[in-house]
């Protein structure tokens, strides 16, 4: 059988607690940045797809929001995304922060996985933070708590275990066609990627409640004759005091956010960018069904 005849493909759902490293692993597997990363819990709000293609397979990875107990309607929508993605994955990739103690959150996810009759890989992430003698006992500990097809130590940060994981994925995938062109790394629309890059810079520069209270919408994308990409976007928060923090004294904070986001957009799109940002306050938007529909769902249309 030729290599072309044995080409395999499928969808893989990344699942785990907030800050388990799913988005970092997705970027590592794809080889380029398709998901934003920060040290803030619940950074990922949508299911983000990244595509890995080589001569033998195409693996479509679905990065899901971190599994948590929702406090707002936004959180409920995030958990709905998780459950929907679990149903659509051919293989489930369950990431665990191996440097954290086992708790109720991991117990909940293991029970959730038991409802799906699909191969599940347990990925013990952040092994770069472990001592060598801690790894085997940890693998045995999890092996006794779930029916995992594979248990693999990885480091999403350093790339350790990446090739082994890709080889295992190939072994489990079924023969099938490529769903996307070989040079495509994500099917997310441009306005979604730009909004996420802006939101990432807000997350990196703020603390306390602000990161969770921020939404970004792109209101205009225009390619100009001189090759410049003009982008206009709004950053939303829930209170005027948060708005003041994001703007900063004399607009200093907003300028930092805009400059860093612009560089990120230029790197991905390969052109000069003019980014115009505005900060607006919309009270309790995380519980507003209409705004969630407009800002969260439709960002991916």
C-alpha positions, 0 to 999 in steps of 0.5 A: 500500500502506498503512502498516499493510500494510507493517508490518515486524518481526523479531529482531536479534542484538547481538554483540561483544566484552566492553565493546563497548557492546551493552547501552548500545546496546540501552538507547539503541535501546529508549529505556529501560533494559532491560539493566544497564551497567558498565565490567566485562567480561562484564557481560551473562550472558544473552540479554536482549531489548528491544523497539522499536516505532513505526508502521512496525515492531517490532524485537526486539533480543537483547543477548548476552554478550560473546564471550570464551574461557570459563574456567568453566562459566558462561562456556561457558553464556554462549557457548552463549547467543551461538551460539543467539541468532545462529541466531535473529536475522534481522539480525546487529548486530556492535558494535566498540569503534572506540577499541580496536585490531583483534585476535584477538577481532575476527578470531574474531567475523568468522569466526563471522559467516561461518557465518551467511547473514544480513544483518550490520551492522557498527556502529563504536561509541564514535565520540565517542572518535575523531578525525574523520580516523580514521573513514573509514580504520577503515570501509575497514579493516573493509570489507576483512575481512568481508562486511557489509551495512552499515557504520555509525558510532554512539555508543551513549552519545550516541545518534549514528547511532541514527535512521540505524540504525533506518531501515536496520533497517526497510529490511532487515526483512520484512513481519510482525506485531508480536510484542509489545504496542506499549508493551512494551520487554522480555519479561524477567520481573520477578525477572530484571530486579530481580536484574540491577539489584541485580547492576549496583550490585555491579559498579559498587562492586567490583573485581578478581574480585568482579564475576565471582564475583557472582550474585543470586537473587530469593527473594520479590516481594510486593505489599502492600496499602499499595502497597509492593513487598516484595523479598527477594534473595540475593547470592552470592559464592564466598569468605567474604573476598568476602562481607566486602567486599560487606557492608562495615564495619558493613554499609555497603557492602551498605547502599549497594548496597541503596539504589541498587538500590531506587531503580533498581527504583522507577524501573522499576516506578513504586512504593515498594520495600522491598528486603531483601538477604543475602550468602552464599558458595557455593564455586566456583558458576561451575562448579556445573551445578546452581547455574548451572541454578537461578541463571542459567537459571531467573531467566528463567522 
